[in-house]
Amino acid sequence: MVVDSLGNGLFLPLSLVFFLELTDVPLAQLGLLLTLANALTLPVPVWVGGLVDRFGARPLVVAAQLLQSVGFAAYAHVQGAVGVFLASTLVAVGVRVFWSSVFTAIAEHADADARPGRAWSTDTWFSVANGARTAGLALGGLVTGVVIADGREGTYVAVAYASAVCFAVAALLIAVVVPSHHRRRAAGAVAASGADAPETPVGYRALLRDGPFAVLTALNTVYALTSMMLGLALPTVVLTVLQAPAWLTASVLAGNAALIALLSAPVGLRTPRFRRTRVLVVAASLWTAWAAGMALLAPGRLAVVVVLVVAVTLLFTAAELLHAPASTALASAAAPEGARGRYLAVFQYSFTVASIVAPAFFTSLASVSSALPWLVLAGLNAASVVVLLRLERHLPAAALRG
């Protein structure tokens, strides 16, 4: 998780600069090529989910790491538009395969690790994974700053090769060190139900008819959108609304990342005693308060502005610490036996949709009023609390607790 997030945290902000420095492709064409490469991967999770349920998650996670490794190595050699498109598509497919399979891999590992005396539940595993991902993104951001400050072509090429090596090493470690529990669990399920018991595969048609899971995915789209707004909108708010120095944004984002990386494990050890839906209710309530606080921020003395921004961001951080493990663990536990790969792959579309909607959501509403995006976001999160409490009775009882 750290390696994958490091690579993507590094190249998400660096990709345009990288290709501008090393190729002759103009900026407008680069943006179009990268957008098209990512758009082509939208159907990938549907395909990957079925493969995960059939073969287990570990082979897909390994394949995702290898695809990204080859793609980043290719970055160092591309020249024209075709090369940029092919290398970017390879990396984008690897990223999509990774996020469509890694959470099932974590859930499979957590199931195998669950035994008397173990303090770590599935929720704890997902919480630690979130902390690892955040640490990787933060480290990638620091490396990006160093690379851009250096500015030499050789440095960009070295970073591409270093990322390729990291992904290759991660693939090797997962393939060699992390055991696969998929077949073992499937065999145990067959033995428990009788050797002659027919399998009842759950396909995507049945998944689409699962109303409670569809509502859960829709709610998580709201939460995913909310979670993206801090990094997306805070720089604009600090500079244009609060008229504060740029270092405030960097400090707040770094502090948020550090707290999530440090506190994910302790929080993940304590939340499993509560219903996952109630944990999400608390997270949504905290995000409601955070968004309302962002709407009320106004220019003033720098010391006061700093205190207020830090205070409201702490609400965001607390919500993120609660949401990440509880939402994924709930989606994983709500899946029928043998369909977890499909369910979690579809659940990831909530983040995909949110990433597509977030820029337009913020800019269009902010053009009307600087407070409007935050008021709408607060309203969506407040409404989600009511929906979530009603949804609770329709979800499998066993899915509500770890």
Contacts in CASP RR format, 6 or more apart in sequence:
PFRMAT RR
TARGET T0000
AUTHOR 0000-0000-0000
METHOD contacts of the structure
MODEL  1
MVVDSLGNGLFLPLSLVFFLELTDVPLAQLGLLLTLANALTLPVPVWVGG
LVDRFGARPLVVAAQLLQSVGFAAYAHVQGAVGVFLASTLVAVGVRVFWS
SVFTAIAEHADADARPGRAWSTDTWFSVANGARTAGLALGGLVTGVVIAD
GREGTYVAVAYASAVCFAVAALLIAVVVPSHHRRRAAGAVAASGADAPET
PVGYRALLRDGPFAVLTALNTVYALTSMMLGLALPTVVLTVLQAPAWLTA
SVLAGNAALIALLSAPVGLRTPRFRRTRVLVVAASLWTAWAAGMALLAPG
RLAVVVVLVVAVTLLFTAAELLHAPASTALASAAAPEGARGRYLAVFQYS
FTVASIVAPAFFTSLASVSSALPWLVLAGLNAASVVVLLRLERHLPAAAL
RG
1 102 0 8 1.000
1 129 0 8 1.000
1 131 0 8 1.000
1 132 0 8 1.000
1 133 0 8 1.000
1 136 0 8 1.000
2 132 0 8 1.000
2 133 0 8 1.000
2 135 0 8 1.000
2 136 0 8 1.000
2 139 0 8 1.000
3 65 0 8 1.000
3 136 0 8 1.000
3 166 0 8 1.000
3 167 0 8 1.000
3 169 0 8 1.000
3 170 0 8 1.000
4 65 0 8 1.000
4 68 0 8 1.000
4 98 0 8 1.000
4 102 0 8 1.000
4 133 0 8 1.000
4 167 0 8 1.000
4 170 0 8 1.000
5 132 0 8 1.000
5 133 0 8 1.000
5 134 0 8 1.000
5 135 0 8 1.000
5 136 0 8 1.000
5 137 0 8 1.000
5 140 0 8 1.000
6 136 0 8 1.000
6 137 0 8 1.000
6 139 0 8 1.000
6 140 0 8 1.000
6 143 0 8 1.000
6 163 0 8 1.000
6 166 0 8 1.000
7 68 0 8 1.000
7 72 0 8 1.000
7 136 0 8 1.000
7 140 0 8 1.000
7 163 0 8 1.000
7 166 0 8 1.000
7 167 0 8 1.000
8 95 0 8 1.000
8 137 0 8 1.000
9 136 0 8 1.000
9 137 0 8 1.000
9 140 0 8 1.000
9 141 0 8 1.000
9 144 0 8 1.000
10 140 0 8 1.000
10 141 0 8 1.000
10 143 0 8 1.000
10 144 0 8 1.000
10 147 0 8 1.000
10 159 0 8 1.000
10 163 0 8 1.000
11 18 0 8 1.000
11 72 0 8 1.000
11 75 0 8 1.000
11 91 0 8 1.000
11 163 0 8 1.000
13 141 0 8 1.000
13 144 0 8 1.000
14 144 0 8 1.000
14 147 0 8 1.000
14 148 0 8 1.000
14 156 0 8 1.000
14 159 0 8 1.000
15 34 0 8 1.000
15 88 0 8 1.000
16 27 0 8 1.000
16 30 0 8 1.000
16 31 0 8 1.000
16 34 0 8 1.000
17 148 0 8 1.000
18 75 0 8 1.000
18 156 0 8 1.000
18 160 0 8 1.000
19 25 0 8 1.000
19 30 0 8 1.000
19 78 0 8 1.000
19 84 0 8 1.000
20 27 0 8 1.000
20 30 0 8 1.000
21 151 0 8 1.000
21 153 0 8 1.000
21 156 0 8 1.000
22 76 0 8 1.000
22 78 0 8 1.000
22 153 0 8 1.000
22 156 0 8 1.000
22 157 0 8 1.000
23 78 0 8 1.000
23 79 0 8 1.000
23 80 0 8 1.000
23 84 0 8 1.000
24 79 0 8 1.000
24 80 0 8 1.000
25 33 0 8 1.000
25 80 0 8 1.000
25 81 0 8 1.000
25 84 0 8 1.000
29 81 0 8 1.000
30 84 0 8 1.000
33 81 0 8 1.000
33 84 0 8 1.000
33 85 0 8 1.000
33 88 0 8 1.000
34 84 0 8 1.000
34 88 0 8 1.000
36 85 0 8 1.000
37 85 0 8 1.000
37 88 0 8 1.000
37 89 0 8 1.000
37 91 0 8 1.000
37 92 0 8 1.000
38 88 0 8 1.000
38 92 0 8 1.000
40 89 0 8 1.000
40 92 0 8 1.000
41 89 0 8 1.000
41 92 0 8 1.000
41 93 0 8 1.000
41 94 0 8 1.000
41 95 0 8 1.000
41 96 0 8 1.000
42 96 0 8 1.000
42 352 0 8 1.000
44 93 0 8 1.000
44 96 0 8 1.000
44 97 0 8 1.000
44 100 0 8 1.000
45 96 0 8 1.000
45 99 0 8 1.000
45 100 0 8 1.000
45 345 0 8 1.000
45 346 0 8 1.000
45 348 0 8 1.000
45 349 0 8 1.000
45 352 0 8 1.000
46 204 0 8 1.000
46 345 0 8 1.000
46 346 0 8 1.000
48 60 0 8 1.000
48 96 0 8 1.000
48 97 0 8 1.000
48 100 0 8 1.000
48 101 0 8 1.000
48 345 0 8 1.000
49 100 0 8 1.000
49 101 0 8 1.000
49 104 0 8 1.000
49 341 0 8 1.000
49 342 0 8 1.000
49 344 0 8 1.000
49 345 0 8 1.000
50 341 0 8 1.000
50 342 0 8 1.000
50 345 0 8 1.000
51 60 0 8 1.000
52 60 0 8 1.000
52 100 0 8 1.000
52 101 0 8 1.000
52 104 0 8 1.000
52 340 0 8 1.000
52 341 0 8 1.000
52 342 0 8 1.000
52 344 0 8 1.000
52 345 0 8 1.000
53 201 0 8 1.000
53 338 0 8 1.000
53 339 0 8 1.000
53 340 0 8 1.000
53 341 0 8 1.000
53 342 0 8 1.000
55 182 0 8 1.000
56 104 0 8 1.000
56 105 0 8 1.000
56 108 0 8 1.000
56 180 0 8 1.000
56 182 0 8 1.000
56 183 0 8 1.000
57 101 0 8 1.000
57 102 0 8 1.000
57 104 0 8 1.000
57 105 0 8 1.000
57 108 0 8 1.000
57 182 0 8 1.000
57 341 0 8 1.000
58 105 0 8 1.000
58 108 0 8 1.000
58 174 0 8 1.000
58 175 0 8 1.000
58 178 0 8 1.000
58 180 0 8 1.000
58 182 0 8 1.000
59 180 0 8 1.000
60 97 0 8 1.000
60 100 0 8 1.000
60 101 0 8 1.000
60 105 0 8 1.000
61 98 0 8 1.000
61 101 0 8 1.000
61 102 0 8 1.000
61 105 0 8 1.000
61 174 0 8 1.000
62 171 0 8 1.000
62 174 0 8 1.000
62 175 0 8 1.000
63 94 0 8 1.000
63 97 0 8 1.000
64 94 0 8 1.000
64 95 0 8 1.000
64 97 0 8 1.000
64 98 0 8 1.000
64 101 0 8 1.000
64 102 0 8 1.000
65 98 0 8 1.000
65 167 0 8 1.000
65 168 0 8 1.000
65 170 0 8 1.000
65 171 0 8 1.000
65 174 0 8 1.000
66 167 0 8 1.000
66 168 0 8 1.000
66 171 0 8 1.000
67 90 0 8 1.000
67 91 0 8 1.000
67 93 0 8 1.000
67 94 0 8 1.000
67 97 0 8 1.000
68 90 0 8 1.000
68 91 0 8 1.000
68 94 0 8 1.000
68 95 0 8 1.000
68 98 0 8 1.000
68 163 0 8 1.000
68 167 0 8 1.000
69 163 0 8 1.000
69 164 0 8 1.000
69 165 0 8 1.000
69 166 0 8 1.000
69 167 0 8 1.000
69 168 0 8 1.000
69 171 0 8 1.000
70 90 0 8 1.000
70 164 0 8 1.000
71 87 0 8 1.000
71 90 0 8 1.000
71 91 0 8 1.000
71 164 0 8 1.000
72 91 0 8 1.000
72 160 0 8 1.000
72 161 0 8 1.000
72 163 0 8 1.000
72 164 0 8 1.000
72 167 0 8 1.000
73 160 0 8 1.000
73 161 0 8 1.000
73 164 0 8 1.000
74 83 0 8 1.000
74 86 0 8 1.000
74 87 0 8 1.000
74 90 0 8 1.000
75 87 0 8 1.000
75 91 0 8 1.000
75 160 0 8 1.000
76 157 0 8 1.000
76 160 0 8 1.000
76 161 0 8 1.000
78 84 0 8 1.000
78 86 0 8 1.000
78 87 0 8 1.000
99 348 0 8 1.000
99 351 0 8 1.000
100 344 0 8 1.000
100 345 0 8 1.000
100 348 0 8 1.000
101 341 0 8 1.000
101 345 0 8 1.000
102 129 0 8 1.000
103 126 0 8 1.000
103 129 0 8 1.000
103 328 0 8 1.000
103 332 0 8 1.000
103 344 0 8 1.000
103 348 0 8 1.000
104 332 0 8 1.000
104 340 0 8 1.000
104 341 0 8 1.000
104 344 0 8 1.000
104 345 0 8 1.000
105 178 0 8 1.000
106 122 0 8 1.000
106 125 0 8 1.000
106 126 0 8 1.000
106 129 0 8 1.000
107 122 0 8 1.000
107 125 0 8 1.000
107 329 0 8 1.000
107 332 0 8 1.000
107 340 0 8 1.000
107 344 0 8 1.000
108 180 0 8 1.000
108 181 0 8 1.000
108 182 0 8 1.000
108 185 0 8 1.000
109 125 0 8 1.000
109 178 0 8 1.000
109 181 0 8 1.000
110 120 0 8 1.000
110 121 0 8 1.000
110 122 0 8 1.000
110 124 0 8 1.000
110 125 0 8 1.000
110 126 0 8 1.000
111 122 0 8 1.000
111 181 0 8 1.000
111 185 0 8 1.000
112 179 0 8 1.000
112 181 0 8 1.000
112 184 0 8 1.000
112 185 0 8 1.000
113 120 0 8 1.000
113 125 0 8 1.000
114 121 0 8 1.000
114 122 0 8 1.000
119 269 0 8 1.000
120 128 0 8 1.000
120 269 0 8 1.000
121 272 0 8 1.000
121 329 0 8 1.000
121 402 0 8 1.000
122 272 0 8 1.000
122 329 0 8 1.000
122 332 0 8 1.000
122 333 0 8 1.000
122 402 0 8 1.000
123 268 0 8 1.000
123 271 0 8 1.000
123 272 0 8 1.000
123 276 0 8 1.000
123 325 0 8 1.000
123 326 0 8 1.000
123 329 0 8 1.000
123 402 0 8 1.000
124 265 0 8 1.000
124 268 0 8 1.000
124 269 0 8 1.000
124 272 0 8 1.000
124 325 0 8 1.000
125 325 0 8 1.000
126 324 0 8 1.000
126 325 0 8 1.000
126 328 0 8 1.000
126 329 0 8 1.000
127 264 0 8 1.000
127 265 0 8 1.000
127 267 0 8 1.000
127 268 0 8 1.000
127 269 0 8 1.000
127 271 0 8 1.000
127 321 0 8 1.000
127 324 0 8 1.000
127 325 0 8 1.000
128 264 0 8 1.000
128 265 0 8 1.000
128 268 0 8 1.000
129 325 0 8 1.000
130 260 0 8 1.000
130 264 0 8 1.000
130 320 0 8 1.000
130 321 0 8 1.000
130 324 0 8 1.000
130 325 0 8 1.000
131 260 0 8 1.000
131 261 0 8 1.000
131 264 0 8 1.000
131 265 0 8 1.000
132 261 0 8 1.000
132 264 0 8 1.000
134 257 0 8 1.000
134 260 0 8 1.000
134 261 0 8 1.000
134 264 0 8 1.000
135 257 0 8 1.000
135 261 0 8 1.000
137 257 0 8 1.000
138 254 0 8 1.000
138 257 0 8 1.000
138 258 0 8 1.000
138 261 0 8 1.000
143 159 0 8 1.000
147 155 0 8 1.000
147 156 0 8 1.000
147 159 0 8 1.000
186 338 0 8 1.000
189 337 0 8 1.000
189 338 0 8 1.000
190 197 0 8 1.000
190 199 0 8 1.000
201 338 0 8 1.000
201 339 0 8 1.000
202 336 0 8 1.000
202 338 0 8 1.000
202 339 0 8 1.000
202 342 0 8 1.000
203 339 0 8 1.000
203 342 0 8 1.000
204 342 0 8 1.000
204 346 0 8 1.000
206 336 0 8 1.000
206 339 0 8 1.000
207 213 0 8 1.000
207 339 0 8 1.000
207 342 0 8 1.000
207 343 0 8 1.000
207 346 0 8 1.000
208 214 0 8 1.000
211 394 0 8 1.000
212 334 0 8 1.000
212 391 0 8 1.000
212 394 0 8 1.000
212 395 0 8 1.000
213 331 0 8 1.000
213 334 0 8 1.000
213 335 0 8 1.000
213 343 0 8 1.000
215 387 0 8 1.000
215 391 0 8 1.000
216 330 0 8 1.000
216 331 0 8 1.000
216 334 0 8 1.000
216 347 0 8 1.000
216 391 0 8 1.000
216 395 0 8 1.000
217 331 0 8 1.000
217 346 0 8 1.000
217 347 0 8 1.000
217 349 0 8 1.000
217 350 0 8 1.000
218 350 0 8 1.000
219 280 0 8 1.000
219 384 0 8 1.000
219 387 0 8 1.000
219 388 0 8 1.000
219 391 0 8 1.000
220 327 0 8 1.000
220 331 0 8 1.000
220 347 0 8 1.000
220 350 0 8 1.000
220 351 0 8 1.000
221 350 0 8 1.000
221 353 0 8 1.000
221 354 0 8 1.000
222 380 0 8 1.000
222 381 0 8 1.000
222 384 0 8 1.000
223 280 0 8 1.000
223 283 0 8 1.000
223 284 0 8 1.000
223 287 0 8 1.000
223 323 0 8 1.000
223 327 0 8 1.000
223 350 0 8 1.000
223 381 0 8 1.000
223 384 0 8 1.000
224 350 0 8 1.000
224 351 0 8 1.000
224 353 0 8 1.000
224 354 0 8 1.000
224 355 0 8 1.000
225 354 0 8 1.000
225 357 0 8 1.000
225 358 0 8 1.000
225 361 0 8 1.000
225 377 0 8 1.000
225 380 0 8 1.000
226 287 0 8 1.000
226 291 0 8 1.000
226 319 0 8 1.000
226 377 0 8 1.000
226 380 0 8 1.000
226 381 0 8 1.000
227 320 0 8 1.000
227 323 0 8 1.000
227 354 0 8 1.000
228 354 0 8 1.000
228 355 0 8 1.000
228 358 0 8 1.000
229 291 0 8 1.000
229 358 0 8 1.000
229 362 0 8 1.000
229 373 0 8 1.000
229 377 0 8 1.000
230 253 0 8 1.000
230 256 0 8 1.000
230 313 0 8 1.000
230 316 0 8 1.000
231 253 0 8 1.000
232 358 0 8 1.000
232 359 0 8 1.000
232 362 0 8 1.000
233 362 0 8 1.000
233 366 0 8 1.000
233 373 0 8 1.000
234 249 0 8 1.000
234 252 0 8 1.000
234 253 0 8 1.000
235 246 0 8 1.000
235 249 0 8 1.000
236 362 0 8 1.000
236 366 0 8 1.000
237 294 0 8 1.000
237 297 0 8 1.000
237 370 0 8 1.000
238 244 0 8 1.000
238 245 0 8 1.000
238 246 0 8 1.000
238 248 0 8 1.000
238 249 0 8 1.000
238 309 0 8 1.000
239 246 0 8 1.000
239 249 0 8 1.000
240 370 0 8 1.000
241 297 0 8 1.000
241 298 0 8 1.000
241 299 0 8 1.000
241 370 0 8 1.000
242 248 0 8 1.000
242 297 0 8 1.000
242 298 0 8 1.000
242 299 0 8 1.000
242 300 0 8 1.000
242 305 0 8 1.000
242 309 0 8 1.000
243 299 0 8 1.000
244 299 0 8 1.000
244 302 0 8 1.000
244 305 0 8 1.000
244 306 0 8 1.000
244 309 0 8 1.000
245 302 0 8 1.000
248 305 0 8 1.000
248 306 0 8 1.000
248 309 0 8 1.000
252 309 0 8 1.000
252 310 0 8 1.000
252 313 0 8 1.000
256 313 0 8 1.000
256 316 0 8 1.000
256 317 0 8 1.000
256 320 0 8 1.000
259 317 0 8 1.000
259 321 0 8 1.000
260 317 0 8 1.000
260 320 0 8 1.000
260 321 0 8 1.000
263 321 0 8 1.000
264 321 0 8 1.000
264 324 0 8 1.000
264 325 0 8 1.000
267 321 0 8 1.000
267 322 0 8 1.000
267 325 0 8 1.000
268 325 0 8 1.000
271 279 0 8 1.000
271 322 0 8 1.000
271 325 0 8 1.000
271 326 0 8 1.000
272 401 0 8 1.000
272 402 0 8 1.000
274 401 0 8 1.000
275 392 0 8 1.000
275 400 0 8 1.000
275 401 0 8 1.000
276 326 0 8 1.000
276 327 0 8 1.000
276 329 0 8 1.000
276 330 0 8 1.000
276 333 0 8 1.000
276 399 0 8 1.000
276 400 0 8 1.000
276 401 0 8 1.000
276 402 0 8 1.000
277 330 0 8 1.000
277 388 0 8 1.000
277 389 0 8 1.000
277 391 0 8 1.000
277 392 0 8 1.000
277 395 0 8 1.000
277 400 0 8 1.000
279 322 0 8 1.000
279 323 0 8 1.000
279 326 0 8 1.000
280 322 0 8 1.000
280 323 0 8 1.000
280 326 0 8 1.000
280 327 0 8 1.000
280 330 0 8 1.000
280 388 0 8 1.000
281 385 0 8 1.000
281 388 0 8 1.000
281 389 0 8 1.000
282 319 0 8 1.000
282 322 0 8 1.000
283 318 0 8 1.000
283 319 0 8 1.000
283 320 0 8 1.000
283 322 0 8 1.000
283 323 0 8 1.000
283 326 0 8 1.000
284 319 0 8 1.000
284 323 0 8 1.000
284 381 0 8 1.000
284 382 0 8 1.000
284 384 0 8 1.000
284 385 0 8 1.000
284 388 0 8 1.000
285 381 0 8 1.000
285 382 0 8 1.000
285 385 0 8 1.000
286 315 0 8 1.000
286 316 0 8 1.000
286 318 0 8 1.000
286 319 0 8 1.000
286 322 0 8 1.000
287 315 0 8 1.000
287 316 0 8 1.000
287 319 0 8 1.000
287 323 0 8 1.000
287 377 0 8 1.000
287 378 0 8 1.000
287 381 0 8 1.000
288 378 0 8 1.000
288 379 0 8 1.000
288 381 0 8 1.000
288 382 0 8 1.000
288 385 0 8 1.000
289 312 0 8 1.000
289 315 0 8 1.000
289 378 0 8 1.000
290 312 0 8 1.000
290 313 0 8 1.000
290 315 0 8 1.000
290 316 0 8 1.000
290 319 0 8 1.000
291 374 0 8 1.000
291 375 0 8 1.000
291 377 0 8 1.000
291 378 0 8 1.000
291 379 0 8 1.000
291 381 0 8 1.000
292 374 0 8 1.000
292 375 0 8 1.000
292 378 0 8 1.000
293 312 0 8 1.000
293 374 0 8 1.000
294 312 0 8 1.000
294 374 0 8 1.000
295 371 0 8 1.000
295 374 0 8 1.000
295 375 0 8 1.000
295 378 0 8 1.000
296 371 0 8 1.000
297 305 0 8 1.000
297 308 0 8 1.000
297 309 0 8 1.000
297 312 0 8 1.000
299 305 0 8 1.000
328 344 0 8 1.000
328 347 0 8 1.000
329 402 0 8 1.000
330 395 0 8 1.000
330 399 0 8 1.000
330 400 0 8 1.000
331 343 0 8 1.000
331 344 0 8 1.000
331 347 0 8 1.000
332 340 0 8 1.000
332 343 0 8 1.000
332 344 0 8 1.000
333 396 0 8 1.000
333 398 0 8 1.000
333 399 0 8 1.000
333 400 0 8 1.000
333 402 0 8 1.000
334 343 0 8 1.000
334 395 0 8 1.000
334 396 0 8 1.000
334 399 0 8 1.000
335 341 0 8 1.000
335 342 0 8 1.000
335 343 0 8 1.000
335 344 0 8 1.000
336 343 0 8 1.000
361 373 0 8 1.000
362 373 0 8 1.000
365 372 0 8 1.000
365 373 0 8 1.000
365 376 0 8 1.000
366 372 0 8 1.000
366 373 0 8 1.000
392 400 0 8 1.000
END
